[in-house]
Amino acid sequence: MLRLLTPATIAWILYDLGGTIYMIIVASRYGLFWVKERAGEGAPAEAYFMAAMTASVVLAAVAQLLFSPVSDALGKRRVFVGGFTLLAGAALAWMPQAGSLATALAWLAVANFGAASAAVFYNVMLADVADEGQREKVSGLGIGLGYFGTPLGLLLGAAFVEPSHYGPVFLPTAVVLLALTCPLMIFARERPPERAVAVGTALRETLASLRRTAVDVWRDRRLRLFLLAYFLALDAQSTMTFTMAVYARDVVGLTETVRQFGPLKLDNVSLIILVSALAAIVAGVAWGWLAARFGNARAIQAVFVTWLLALILAAATPWMWLFWVAGCLMGAGYAGVWTVGRSYLLELCPPNERAQVFTVFGLAGRVSAMVGPLLWAVAVWLAQDLGAARYRVGLLVLLGLMAGALVLLRRVPATR
């Protein structure tokens, strides 16, 4: 364990903690509420928020394509992690000072662009901070501590947020994010590239390789159906990340009155997010065992069925206690999509093409974070005359996406 927890690996793990706190505060809990507060009654705040987040993800995908080959050619990833995180922190700190709604949305998009872009290079730095054979363990520790960022983020929100006054939480979030980035900048050291390549050459080779891999994946029926199914599933999942809090408050009726839960002071909206995260921790282990026992194909179908049941309960139930059950099922679904999905993709793709296929898989995840939120925002906007019930209409769209994902997944041919 002492060999595993070096200053560099501890610094890498701490950055994961900061990233989770950022996601909880901005994407899951307070970002949409803050936009609704700035937009005022009657404005399509949901569409504004989703447009800003989608634009940021589009730019992050472009940055991944352009800068990843540059970082590989130069053997420099730390400067990109630090630079993009600094951009995210500065924009986040400035958001409450924005004068107009348009300026506020622009700063929100810049902050999310910086955070999403930094995460690309941060993930690659695992190869720099940990030796081969230790990387899986370090990655697991990062994920585990990352989940711990959920209650920390919610406690941060409870300390600085008052009902209908969400802006004060963003500056301390920026401070925490930048503080947890500093150890990575100090202790991490990049490994030199295996071969020296000019930046332009590296960019051309990467784009050509990605194009060839995309063509090969499309010709492989198993991979094509799997990636299409995952695209739809991640559409629904990423959109639920953005909208669960507002749905819990405005439709289910969970209050934002802070209450004492043992050592924690949380409101009910934050508590449902915490319960979902705790369910994800337990379910992550369970899904891994089920996949090993019954196979990846059966396990991932069970994950999608879990998501369908969660969305049905959330969209249709008139009872608040059933929404808590739905929240637990969503947490289990979050863990399952990644726990089983990655191992199933490894089973489906040829061993000599895994790196390229996972690159396409990552880009599919980026694109899904654009399409799902926009579909939800359009559905909510078209149903705005229904009042709070418009969020149920948006949830039905996500239910349709997940049902389509399950249909496609069941058509994936069995592996030999």
C-alpha positions as CSV (number, residue, x, y, z in Angstrom):
1,M,0.0,0.0,0.0
2,L,2.9,2.4,0.8
3,R,4.4,1.7,-2.6
4,L,1.0,2.3,-4.2
5,L,0.3,5.6,-2.4
6,T,3.2,7.8,-3.6
7,P,2.9,11.6,-3.5
8,A,2.1,11.5,-7.2
9,T,-0.7,9.0,-7.0
10,I,-2.2,10.7,-4.0
11,A,-2.1,14.0,-5.9
12,W,-3.8,12.3,-8.9
13,I,-6.6,10.8,-6.6
14,L,-7.2,14.2,-5.0
15,Y,-7.8,15.8,-8.3
16,D,-10.6,13.2,-8.9
17,L,-12.1,14.4,-5.6
18,G,-12.1,18.0,-6.8
19,G,-13.6,17.1,-10.1
20,T,-16.5,15.3,-8.4
21,I,-17.2,18.2,-6.1
22,Y,-17.3,20.5,-9.2
23,M,-19.8,18.2,-11.0
24,I,-22.0,17.9,-7.9
25,I,-22.2,21.7,-7.4
26,V,-22.4,22.9,-11.0
27,A,-23.9,20.0,-13.1
28,S,-26.1,18.1,-10.6
29,R,-27.3,20.3,-7.8
30,Y,-27.1,24.1,-8.2
31,G,-26.2,25.1,-11.8
32,L,-29.8,24.8,-13.3
33,F,-31.3,26.4,-10.2
34,W,-28.9,29.3,-10.5
35,V,-29.8,29.8,-14.2
36,K,-33.5,29.7,-13.3
37,E,-32.9,32.3,-10.6
38,R,-31.1,34.6,-13.0
39,A,-33.6,34.1,-15.9
40,G,-36.7,34.9,-13.8
41,E,-40.2,33.5,-14.1
42,G,-41.5,32.6,-17.5
43,A,-38.1,32.4,-19.2
44,P,-37.0,29.0,-20.7
45,A,-34.2,28.6,-18.2
46,E,-33.9,24.9,-18.8
47,A,-33.2,25.5,-22.5
48,Y,-30.6,28.2,-21.6
49,F,-28.8,25.9,-19.2
50,M,-28.7,23.0,-21.5
51,A,-27.5,25.1,-24.4
52,A,-24.6,26.4,-22.3
53,M,-23.7,22.9,-21.1
54,T,-24.0,21.5,-24.6
55,A,-21.8,24.2,-26.2
56,S,-19.2,23.5,-23.6
57,V,-19.1,19.8,-24.3
58,V,-18.9,20.4,-28.1
59,L,-15.9,22.7,-27.5
60,A,-14.3,20.1,-25.1
61,A,-14.7,17.4,-27.8
62,V,-12.9,19.6,-30.3
63,A,-10.2,20.3,-27.7
64,Q,-9.8,16.6,-27.2
65,L,-9.2,15.9,-30.9
66,L,-6.8,18.8,-31.3
67,F,-4.8,18.8,-28.1
68,S,-4.5,15.1,-27.3
69,P,-2.1,14.4,-30.1
70,V,-0.1,17.5,-29.1
71,S,0.2,16.4,-25.5
72,D,1.2,12.9,-26.6
73,A,3.9,14.2,-29.0
74,L,5.3,16.6,-26.4
75,G,4.9,14.3,-23.4
76,K,3.2,17.2,-21.7
77,R,-0.2,16.6,-20.0
78,R,0.2,18.4,-16.7
79,V,0.2,21.9,-18.4
80,F,-3.1,21.1,-20.1
81,V,-4.7,19.8,-16.9
82,G,-3.5,22.9,-15.0
83,G,-4.4,25.3,-17.7
84,F,-7.9,24.1,-18.3
85,T,-8.6,23.7,-14.6
86,L,-7.4,27.3,-14.0
87,L,-9.8,28.4,-16.7
88,A,-12.6,26.5,-15.1
89,G,-11.9,27.9,-11.7
90,A,-11.6,31.5,-12.9
91,A,-14.9,31.3,-14.8
92,L,-16.6,29.6,-11.9
93,A,-15.4,32.3,-9.5
94,W,-16.6,35.0,-11.8
95,M,-20.1,33.6,-12.5
96,P,-21.9,35.3,-9.6
97,Q,-20.5,38.7,-10.7
98,A,-21.9,38.4,-14.3
99,G,-24.2,41.3,-15.1
100,S,-26.6,39.8,-17.6
101,L,-28.0,36.4,-18.1
102,A,-26.1,36.0,-21.4
103,T,-22.8,36.8,-19.7
104,A,-23.7,34.4,-16.9
105,L,-24.4,31.6,-19.3
106,A,-21.2,32.3,-21.2
107,W,-19.1,32.0,-18.0
108,L,-21.0,28.8,-17.1
109,A,-20.1,27.4,-20.6
110,V,-16.4,28.4,-20.1
111,A,-16.2,26.8,-16.7
112,N,-17.7,23.5,-17.9
113,F,-15.5,23.6,-21.0
114,G,-12.4,23.9,-18.8
115,A,-13.4,21.2,-16.4
116,A,-14.4,18.7,-19.2
117,S,-11.2,19.4,-21.2
118,A,-8.9,19.0,-18.2
119,A,-10.5,15.7,-17.4
120,V,-9.3,14.2,-20.7
121,F,-5.6,14.9,-19.9
122,Y,-6.1,14.0,-16.3
123,N,-7.2,10.5,-17.2
124,V,-4.2,10.0,-19.4
125,M,-1.9,11.1,-16.5
126,L,-2.7,7.8,-14.7
127,A,0.1,6.3,-16.9
128,D,2.5,9.0,-15.6
129,V,1.8,8.7,-11.9
130,A,1.4,4.9,-11.5
131,D,3.5,2.0,-12.8
132,E,2.0,-0.8,-14.9
133,G,0.3,-3.3,-12.6
134,Q,-0.7,-0.6,-10.1
135,R,-2.8,1.5,-12.4
136,E,-6.0,-0.4,-11.9
137,K,-5.7,-0.1,-8.1
138,V,-4.9,3.7,-8.3
139,S,-7.9,4.2,-10.7
140,G,-10.2,2.3,-8.3
141,L,-9.0,4.5,-5.4
142,G,-9.7,7.6,-7.5
143,I,-13.2,6.4,-8.2
144,G,-13.9,5.5,-4.6
145,L,-12.6,8.9,-3.3
146,G,-14.5,10.6,-6.2
147,Y,-17.8,9.2,-4.8
148,F,-16.8,10.7,-1.4
149,G,-16.8,14.0,-3.2
150,T,-20.6,13.8,-3.4
151,P,-21.3,14.4,0.3
152,L,-18.4,16.9,0.5
153,G,-19.9,18.9,-2.4
154,L,-23.4,18.8,-0.8
155,L,-22.0,20.0,2.5
156,L,-20.3,22.8,0.7
157,G,-23.6,23.8,-0.9
158,A,-25.4,23.6,2.5
159,A,-22.8,25.9,4.0
160,F,-23.0,28.7,1.3
161,V,-26.5,28.4,-0.3
162,E,-29.8,29.7,0.8
163,P,-33.1,29.0,-0.9
164,S,-33.3,31.0,-4.2
165,H,-29.8,32.4,-3.7
166,Y,-27.4,29.9,-5.3
167,G,-24.5,32.2,-6.5
168,P,-22.4,32.3,-3.3
169,V,-21.5,28.6,-3.7
170,F,-19.5,29.0,-6.9
171,L,-16.5,30.9,-5.5
172,P,-15.7,28.4,-2.7
173,T,-16.2,25.6,-5.2
174,A,-13.5,27.2,-7.5
175,V,-11.2,27.6,-4.5
176,V,-11.6,23.9,-3.6
177,L,-11.1,22.8,-7.2
178,L,-7.9,24.8,-7.6
179,A,-6.6,23.7,-4.2
180,L,-7.0,20.1,-5.0
181,T,-5.3,20.6,-8.4
182,C,-2.1,22.1,-6.8
183,P,-0.7,18.7,-5.6
184,L,-0.9,17.3,-9.1
185,M,1.0,20.2,-10.5
186,I,3.7,19.8,-7.8
187,F,4.2,16.1,-7.5
188,A,3.3,14.6,-10.9
189,R,6.0,14.1,-13.5
190,E,5.2,13.2,-17.1
191,R,6.9,10.2,-18.7
192,P,8.7,11.1,-22.0
193,P,7.0,10.0,-25.2
194,E,8.1,6.6,-26.6
195,R,9.1,8.3,-29.9
196,A,9.7,11.9,-30.8
197,V,7.0,13.1,-33.3
198,A,6.4,16.5,-34.7
199,V,3.1,18.0,-33.4
200,G,1.7,18.3,-36.9
201,T,2.5,14.7,-37.7
202,A,1.0,13.5,-34.5
203,L,-2.2,15.4,-35.2
204,R,-2.5,14.0,-38.7
205,E,-1.7,10.4,-37.6
206,T,-4.3,10.6,-34.7
207,L,-7.1,11.9,-36.9
208,A,-6.3,9.3,-39.6
209,S,-6.3,6.5,-37.1
210,L,-9.5,7.7,-35.6
211,R,-11.2,7.8,-39.0
212,R,-10.0,4.3,-39.8
213,T,-11.2,3.0,-36.4
214,A,-14.6,4.6,-36.9
215,V,-15.0,2.9,-40.2
216,D,-14.0,-0.5,-38.8
217,V,-16.3,-0.1,-35.8
218,W,-19.3,0.7,-38.1
219,R,-18.6,-2.4,-40.2
220,D,-18.6,-4.6,-37.1
221,R,-22.3,-5.2,-36.4
222,R,-21.7,-6.1,-32.7
223,L,-19.7,-2.9,-32.0
224,R,-22.0,-0.8,-34.1
225,L,-25.1,-1.9,-32.2
226,F,-23.3,-1.7,-28.8
227,L,-22.1,1.9,-29.4
228,L,-25.5,3.0,-30.7
229,A,-27.2,1.5,-27.6
230,Y,-24.7,3.2,-25.3
231,F,-25.1,6.5,-27.1
232,L,-28.8,6.5,-26.3
233,A,-28.3,5.3,-22.7
234,L,-25.6,7.9,-22.0
235,D,-28.0,10.5,-23.5
236,A,-30.5,9.6,-20.9
237,Q,-28.0,9.3,-18.0
238,S,-26.1,12.5,-18.7
239,T,-29.4,14.5,-18.9
240,M,-30.6,13.0,-15.7
241,T,-27.4,14.2,-14.0
242,F,-28.3,17.8,-14.9
243,T,-32.0,17.6,-14.1
244,M,-32.5,15.3,-11.1
245,A,-32.4,18.1,-8.6
246,V,-34.9,20.4,-10.3
247,Y,-37.2,17.4,-10.9
248,A,-37.0,16.4,-7.2
249,R,-37.8,20.0,-6.1
250,D,-40.4,21.2,-8.6
251,V,-42.2,18.0,-9.4
252,V,-41.8,15.6,-6.5
253,G,-41.9,18.4,-3.9
254,L,-38.8,17.7,-2.0
255,T,-37.9,20.8,0.1
256,E,-34.7,22.8,0.3
257,T,-35.1,23.4,4.0
258,V,-31.8,22.4,5.7
259,R,-32.2,19.6,8.3
260,Q,-29.8,17.7,10.5
261,F,-29.1,14.1,9.4
262,G,-26.7,12.8,12.0
263,P,-23.4,14.8,11.5
264,L,-24.7,16.2,8.1
265,K,-26.8,19.2,7.5
266,L,-28.6,18.7,4.2
267,D,-31.9,19.5,2.5
268,N,-34.0,16.8,1.0
269,V,-33.0,17.6,-2.6
270,S,-29.3,17.2,-1.6
271,L,-30.2,14.1,0.4
272,I,-31.7,12.2,-2.6
273,I,-28.5,12.9,-4.6
274,L,-26.4,11.6,-1.6
275,V,-28.6,8.5,-1.4
276,S,-28.2,7.9,-5.1
277,A,-24.4,8.2,-4.8
278,L,-24.3,5.7,-1.9
279,A,-26.4,3.3,-3.9
280,A,-23.9,3.6,-6.7
281,I,-21.0,2.7,-4.5
282,V,-22.7,-0.5,-3.3
283,A,-24.1,-1.4,-6.8
284,G,-20.7,-0.9,-8.5
285,V,-19.4,-3.9,-6.6
286,A,-22.6,-5.9,-7.1
287,W,-22.6,-5.3,-10.9
288,G,-19.0,-6.5,-11.2
289,W,-19.9,-9.7,-9.4
290,L,-23.0,-10.2,-11.5
291,A,-21.1,-9.6,-14.8
292,A,-18.5,-12.2,-13.7
293,R,-21.2,-14.7,-12.7
294,F,-23.7,-14.4,-15.5
295,G,-21.7,-12.6,-18.3
296,N,-21.4,-9.0,-19.5
297,A,-24.3,-9.3,-22.0
298,R,-26.9,-10.3,-19.4
299,A,-25.5,-7.9,-16.8
300,I,-25.7,-4.9,-19.0
301,Q,-29.2,-5.7,-20.1
302,A,-30.1,-5.8,-16.4
303,V,-28.5,-2.4,-15.9
304,F,-30.6,-0.9,-18.7
305,V,-33.8,-2.5,-17.2
306,T,-32.8,-1.0,-13.8
307,W,-32.7,2.4,-15.5
308,L,-36.0,1.9,-17.2
309,L,-37.7,1.0,-13.9
310,A,-36.1,4.0,-12.2
311,L,-37.3,6.4,-14.9
312,I,-40.8,4.8,-14.9
313,L,-41.1,5.2,-11.1
314,A,-39.8,8.8,-11.3
315,A,-42.1,9.8,-14.1
316,A,-45.3,8.2,-13.0
317,T,-45.4,7.7,-9.3
318,P,-47.7,10.0,-7.2
319,W,-46.0,8.9,-4.0
320,M,-42.8,10.6,-2.7
321,W,-41.4,7.5,-1.1
322,L,-41.3,5.7,-4.4
323,F,-39.1,8.6,-5.8
324,W,-36.6,7.7,-3.1
325,V,-36.7,4.1,-4.5
326,A,-36.2,5.5,-8.0
327,G,-33.2,7.6,-6.8
328,C,-31.6,4.4,-5.4
329,L,-32.2,2.6,-8.7
330,M,-30.7,5.5,-10.6
331,G,-27.6,5.4,-8.5
332,A,-27.3,1.6,-9.2
333,G,-27.8,2.4,-12.9
334,Y,-25.1,5.0,-12.9
335,A,-22.6,2.5,-11.5
336,G,-23.7,-0.3,-13.8
337,V,-23.4,1.6,-17.0
338,W,-19.7,2.1,-16.5
339,T,-18.8,-1.0,-14.4
340,V,-20.2,-3.4,-17.0
341,G,-20.0,-1.3,-20.1
342,R,-16.3,-1.1,-20.2
343,S,-15.8,-4.8,-19.6
344,Y,-18.4,-5.7,-22.2
345,L,-16.7,-3.4,-24.8
346,L,-13.4,-5.2,-24.1
347,E,-15.2,-8.5,-24.7
348,L,-16.6,-7.3,-28.0
349,C,-13.6,-5.5,-29.6
350,P,-10.5,-7.2,-31.0
351,P,-7.5,-7.0,-28.6
352,N,-5.3,-5.1,-31.1
353,E,-7.9,-2.4,-31.6
354,R,-9.0,-1.7,-28.0
355,A,-7.2,1.6,-27.6
356,Q,-8.7,3.0,-30.8
357,V,-12.2,1.6,-30.0
358,F,-12.2,3.1,-26.6
359,T,-11.3,6.5,-28.2
360,V,-14.4,6.2,-30.3
361,F,-16.4,5.1,-27.2
362,G,-15.2,8.3,-25.4
363,L,-16.2,10.5,-28.2
364,A,-19.6,8.8,-28.3
365,G,-20.0,9.7,-24.6
366,R,-19.1,13.4,-25.4
367,V,-21.7,13.6,-28.2
368,S,-24.3,12.0,-26.0
369,A,-23.8,14.7,-23.5
370,M,-24.9,17.2,-26.2
371,V,-27.9,15.4,-27.7
372,G,-29.8,14.2,-24.6
373,P,-29.9,17.5,-22.8
374,L,-31.1,19.3,-25.9
375,L,-33.9,16.8,-26.5
376,W,-35.0,17.2,-22.9
377,A,-34.9,21.0,-23.1
378,V,-36.9,21.0,-26.3
379,A,-39.5,18.7,-24.8
380,V,-39.8,20.8,-21.6
381,W,-40.1,24.0,-23.7
382,L,-42.9,22.6,-25.9
383,A,-44.7,21.5,-22.8
384,Q,-44.2,24.7,-20.8
385,D,-48.0,25.3,-20.5
386,L,-48.2,22.2,-18.3
387,G,-46.3,24.0,-15.5
388,A,-44.1,21.7,-13.3
389,A,-45.6,18.7,-15.1
390,R,-43.5,19.6,-18.1
391,Y,-40.6,18.0,-16.4
392,R,-42.5,14.7,-16.5
393,V,-42.7,15.1,-20.3
394,G,-38.9,15.6,-20.4
395,L,-38.5,12.4,-18.3
396,L,-40.7,10.5,-20.7
397,V,-38.2,11.5,-23.5
398,L,-35.4,10.0,-21.4
399,L,-37.5,6.9,-20.9
400,G,-37.8,6.5,-24.7
401,L,-34.1,6.9,-25.2
402,M,-33.3,4.2,-22.6
403,A,-36.0,1.8,-24.1
404,G,-34.4,2.3,-27.5
405,A,-31.0,1.5,-26.0
406,L,-32.3,-1.7,-24.5
407,V,-33.8,-2.8,-27.9
408,L,-30.5,-2.2,-29.7
409,L,-28.5,-3.9,-26.9
410,R,-30.6,-7.1,-27.2
411,R,-29.8,-7.3,-30.9
412,V,-26.0,-7.4,-30.3
413,P,-24.9,-10.9,-31.5
414,A,-23.5,-13.2,-28.8
415,T,-19.7,-13.4,-28.6
416,R,-18.1,-16.8,-29.4
